[in-house]
Amino acid sequence: MSVSSLHWRENRVREEIYKQDLKQIDTSAHETGLPKSNGATFAPREQKAEIRPAENKKKNRRLRWIILSLAILAAGGATWFWIYSSQFESTDDAYITGHEHPVSFRVSGTISEVLVDDNQLLKKGDPIARLDPRDFEVALVQARAQHLQAKAQLQQASVQIPLVEAQLAQARAQADSAKANSDYLERTFQRNSELFYQGRGVISKQDLDTAKSQAATSLASYQASLAAVNVARENLKVAQAQQQAAAAQVDAALASVQNAELQLSYTTVYASTDGWVAQKTFEVGQHVQAGQAGLSIAEPGGWILGELQREPARPDPARPTRPDPGRRYS
């Protein structure tokens, strides 16, 4: 508000006050029988003229301070609003967003129970929905049965190892015995040969042939026992391989059991974080696929995204309109 405007308002107030004083004087003169105020002087008017200017001066001064205070407050409020509003950007195209976590089952199945609703506050680890677990429970029972069967086969294969080892030891003992007998009969045949050809009839031709036949038979038995040892050795290798295969089957069956237990645990989905339920589509009886999102969990807190309204940048006369390859810009 300008100074001239303040002076004009002050003069207007003075005129109004003066008019009211004149009206009061005329009213009092009419009541007392005195002439009205038409330019003549009389005692009551002179008395009022001495008192009213001082009162008017006080009123005018008070009014001036009130008007000045209001003007200062208005100017200060406008300045504060301009400074405050200049700290923020305005837009008519904005929305609130935040971190959202889609929720889905890791296995396919039919929903049997939904435990939450839209806009419900969840804590991390709270159950959200469950699938029908019967198919997964049957699969777990089958996996456990196969695991037990594999363990039985491993036990049977392990029992065969000592038996085959005993057979190998027996074959080796028989081979040693056959070798000793073969060596003895071979020496007997050699001795009889010397007696027959050098002793000139010490032994008969029949005794020589008998010794020769016994030596040959004993050698054949020894060779057969060696073959039996080799067979027993191979049987031991086969038994050991079967034991290893059975042990592998046990490990595979155990892994199947653990996988079945894991699949069964996937029939219940839990909240991965604290937040609010949003965009829920899970319903009881609905068949869902693995990875099919059925709701989202919105974390508490968010932020506003939008296109800010900015004034177009003024061209900088210090920057060229076209880029200069030999110049660096800050």
C-alpha positions, 0 to 999 in steps of 0.5 A: 500500500502506497503512502499517498493512499494512506494520506487519502484514507486519513483525510477521508476519516477526518472528514467523516469525523467532522461531519458527525461532530457537526450533526451532533452540534445541530442536534444539541442546538435544536434541543436547547433552542439554539440556532443551527450551525450556519456559520454563526458562532456560539458558545457550545460550538466554540467549546466543542471546537476546542475539545474535538481536534485533540480527540480526532488527532488521537483517533487518527493516530490510532487509525494510522498505526492500525492501517500501517500494522495491517499493511506490514502484516500483509506484506510479510505474509505475501513474502513468506508465502512466496518464499515457502511456495518457491521451495516446491514444484507443482504438477497436475500429473502425479501419483503415489508409488512405493516398493511392491512385492508380488506374491505367488505360489512356487508350485501349481495347484488349487487354492483351498484357503485364503487368509488375507484381504485387501488393505490388510496389514501383514507382518513378515512371515504371516501366512497368506494362502494355502493350496490343496496339499493332498497330491503333495502328501501322496508324493511325499509318501511315495518318495519315503517308500522308495527311500526305504526300498533303496535302503533295503537294497543297499543292506542286501548288497552290503551283506553280499560283500562278506560272502563273496570275500569268503568265496574268494578266500576259499578259492585261493586256499583251494588253489594253493592246495592244488598247486602243492599237490601238483608240484608233488606229483610232478616231482614224483613223475620226474623221479620215476622217469629217472628210475625207469630210464636209468635204473633199467627196470627198477620200476615198470612202464605202468608205474611211470605212466601212472605217475605221469597221469597223476601229475597231469591231473594235478596240474589241471586241478591247480589251473582250475582252482586259479580260474575259480580264484579269478571268478571269485575276485570278479564276483567281489568287484561286482558285489562292491559295484552293486553296493555303490549303486545301492548307496547311490539309489539311497542318496537319490531316494533321500533327495526325492524325499527332501524335494517332496517335503519342499514341494509340500511346504510350497503349498503355503505362501507367506509374507516376505516383508511387512506391508499392506495387501493390494491387488488381491486376486487369490480366491478359494477353488482357483487353480493357479500356476507356479509363479502366477501372482495373486496379490502384492504387498506394498511396503509402508511409506512411499513417494510421489512421482509426476511430471514437474511444471518448470519454466523453459530454460532461458538460452545462455548467451555464453553457450553456443547454439551448436556444440563445439568439439574443441570446447568443454562445458561445465 
